[in-house]
Amino acid sequence: MEKARIGIIGGSGLYEMEGLKNRKEISVETPYGSPSDAFLIGDLGGVSIAFLARHGRGHRILPSELNFRGNIWAFKKLGVERIIAVSAVGSLKLEHHPLDIVMPDQFFDRTRGRVSTFFGRGLVAHIPFADPICPEMIQKVAAAADRVGISVKKGGIYLCMEGPAFSTKAESHVYRSWGMDVIGMTNLQEAKLAREAEICYATLAMITDYDCWHAEEESVTVEMLLSNLHKNAENAQKIIREAMNSLSESVSCTCQSTLKTSILTDLKTVPSDTITDLEPILKKYL
């Protein structure tokens, strides 16, 4: 199977990665079903990458329908060590303007019953998730943005809502009162599963609108979201291309040793089917 070091998840409006050389399209079978789409594998700035359209090309999959486990498991199987996720979000603070880019370092979960763990079926693990985003990746990606002259705001809270409907005004005002920065529908589950899979993870949150709380701005619409995201897609790709070399350097964070102190079950007692399914994730501990 083809291998890649860096994973890129393209959100709404970002279904391709420009500048990808020696590209191949491959499908990955997982124990959890098919990922969102085939992966595009290739070289970006001399670094092997795997690109996945989160919602599938043509945008066919709702946030609550996403096979988060299948997507992250497939990245792990491909050898990916770090994932950059590009996502459309709404702003919950006046200082975060449409077309701004934020790299949140915290999440708040408002989803309902989404599967967001690989564990169970005879294997218990509790990962540390106080700091859900790889701090090293935030620094490297933000530095890359600075080098190409694009402003990125470091830090903030991403509220992950269920969707697919956008917020009511009442909800939006409550989230603002809680101090949330941006609102989206996908990244929390990705971040949790990436941490369990010992993959570094960071988000480029592309602000498209002011949700629906701003009295002087139009409430978010799909047309508004896509228009602004397309404008930001070029900047996102510039940042990612510039970040490739630094992201391919050796890792000094703790993301890739998370399971060393997180697994409670004696692996010798875990059912063989569970071990087989999780082999890409557990292999260094077997």
C-alpha positions, 0 to 999 in steps of 0.5 A, spaced: 500 500 500 502 507 498 504 511 504 504 518 506 507 522 512 502 528 512 494 527 511 490 533 509 482 533 510 479 538 505 472 541 508 466 544 504 469 547 498 476 544 498 476 537 494 482 538 491 490 539 493 493 543 488 500 542 486 500 535 488 505 531 484 505 524 482 498 523 484 495 516 485 488 515 487 487 509 492 481 506 496 482 504 503 478 498 506 477 499 513 474 495 519 469 500 520 466 501 513 469 506 507 472 512 508 469 519 505 472 518 499 478 515 495 485 518 497 489 522 493 496 520 494 502 524 492 508 529 493 507 536 495 513 540 496 517 533 496 513 531 502 508 525 501 501 526 503 494 523 503 488 528 501 481 526 503 475 530 501 471 530 508 464 530 505 466 526 499 467 529 492 461 533 490 459 534 498 455 528 499 455 526 506 452 530 512 457 531 518 453 526 522 453 521 517 461 522 516 465 515 518 470 518 522 473 512 525 474 509 517 477 516 515 482 516 521 484 509 521 485 509 513 490 515 515 493 511 520 494 505 515 497 509 510 502 511 515 500 518 516 503 522 522 500 529 522 493 531 519 491 538 517 484 539 517 481 545 513 474 547 515 468 552 514 466 555 521 462 561 523 465 566 528 462 567 535 466 573 536 466 580 533 474 580 532 473 574 528 471 576 521 469 572 515 475 570 511 479 570 517 483 564 519 483 561 526 487 555 529 483 553 535 486 549 541 480 547 544 473 544 543 467 544 546 462 538 544 455 539 542 454 533 538 449 527 540 451 520 540 457 520 535 462 515 535 468 518 537 473 512 539 476 506 537 476 502 543 471 498 546 469 490 544 474 488 550 479 494 550 479 499 555 483 506 554 482 513 556 486 518 552 488 525 555 485 530 552 485 536 556 489 539 550 486 536 544 490 540 538 497 538 537 501 545 540 507 543 535 503 543 529 499 550 531 506 553 531 509 550 525 503 551 521 502 559 523 509 560 522 508 557 515 502 562 514 506 568 516 512 566 511 507 567 506 504 573 508 497 570 511 494 572 518 492 566 522 490 567 529 492 562 534 488 559 539 481 559 541 475 554 542 471 551 537 464 549 538 462 542 535 455 542 533 450 537 531 447 540 525 446 539 519 441 545 520 445 552 522 444 555 529 438 558 532 439 565 534 438 563 541 443 558 541 448 562 538 447 568 543 448 562 548 455 560 545 457 567 545 456 568 552 460 561 554 466 564 550 466 560 544 470 563 538 468 559 532 462 554 531 463 548 526 460 541 525 466 536 524 472 537 527 472 534 535 471 527 533 477 527 528 481 530 533 479 525 538 480 519 534 487 522 531 489 522 538 487 515 540 491 513 533 497 517 535 496 522 530 498 529 531 492 534 529 490 541 527 485 545 524 485 551 519 478 554 521 476 558 515 471 563 517 465 564 513 460 568 517 458 571 523 453 565 525 446 568 526 448 572 532 450 579 529 444 584 528 447 587 522 450 581 518 446 576 514 444 570 517 449 564 515 447 561 508 450 555 504 451 561 498 455 565 503 459 559 506 461 557 499 463 563 497 467 565 502 470 558 503 472 558 496 476 565 497 479 562 503 481 556 499 487 559 495 490 561 502 489 555 505 493 551 500 498 556 500 499 555 508 499 548 507 504 547 501 509 552 505 508 548 512 510 541 508 517 541 510 517 543 517 511 538 518 515 533 515 521 534 521 521 529 527 516 530 532 517 532 539 510 533 542 507 527 546 501 526 541 505 520 538 506 516 544 499 517 547 497 510 548 503 508 552 499 510 559 492 510 556 491 503 555 488 499 562 486 492 559 492 487 558 493 486 551 494 479 552 486 478 554 483 483 548 479 479 543 483 477 537 478 480 532 479 487 536 486 486 536 486 485 528 482 491 527 486 496 531 493 493 529 495 499 525 494 503 531 496 498 537 502 495 533 508 498 537 504 496 543 503 488 541 
